[in-house]
Amino acid sequence: MTTNRRNTAIAFMLAAAALIVSGCKEKTTTSANATDDANTQRAPLSNTIQIAYPNWAEGIAMTHLAKAVIEDKLGYDVELTQADPGTIYTALANSGQDVMIDAWLPNTHKSYWDKYGDSLEDLGPVFGYGVTGLVVPSYMDVNSIEDLNNIADQLDGKIVGIGTGAGIYKSTNKAIDAYDLKLEQVASSGPAMTAALQQAIDNEEPIVVTGWKPHWMFSRFDLKVLKDPLGVYPIDAVKVVARENFTADYPDVAQLFINYSLTEEQLLDLMQAINSADAGTDPDDVARDWMARNNPLVESWIPN
């Protein structure tokens, strides 16, 4: 959930709008006898795989790495679009996009899966232990969500959240009710949340943010996830989901995604490389450098 420096706000809004209005990919048929459905054949599919992703650190990292692998190892073109998760799920269900590589299931994105799951394919996890919750710097003397009311005034009565379409935003509203917190969640974005966290840590001030693992902020800052005795925040797998019939249309790419797997250490290394790159550096270049340094792992994903 770090900023993709190449995207402007205008480009982001246009891309999100394009996701909603884009229709299904055109699949024409030919037939020796136009009235004989049994003889119809699908026209060749596009050589371009369309991948949509949210502006989240792990999603940016996993998506740009997948783009590099698909283009360099399988020979397809890849088109990336960044948008909020609700827009992405809608686009996948309408076949306006092919794949998302940052689906938090079965819990955090449950509402989206309940609505669109019948029109999607689950290609399995890239990372199997996704943690969400409320996060504070380790210098703060709180260890549980239950402790937050004791320092509500120090926190200016707020929790720094991300976008309202994120599952963790909805979970945090549930936590506020479940724990009767005297705090209000303030919506922002992944990059804005980490910027606020950075500023608070630089000044050693109290702050609570909505956070998740894997995320590069845990390798950069000394943080702790607050205990959640009521179990509001779930554990998820971070999965690849695709539009209906994607596996039938692109079996080699689908198998790559099924094989695609990263440990927390590997994913943090990739995220940190992208986040710490010089301004203006193309994340594709960082991903390709990481791919070269981890070639045996990447080769293990390639379908036979």
Beta strands, then each sheet from edge to edge (+ up, - down):
strand 1: 29-30
strand 2: 41-42
strand 3: 48-53
strand 4: 77-82
strand 5: 99-105
strand 6: 120-137
strand 7: 158-160
strand 8: 184-186
strand 9: 209-213
strand 10: 223-225
strand 11: 235-243
sheet 1: 1+ 2-
sheet 2: 4+ 3+ 5+ 11- 6+ 9-
sheet 3: 4+ 3+ 5+ 11- 6+ 10-
sheet 4: 7+ 8+
end
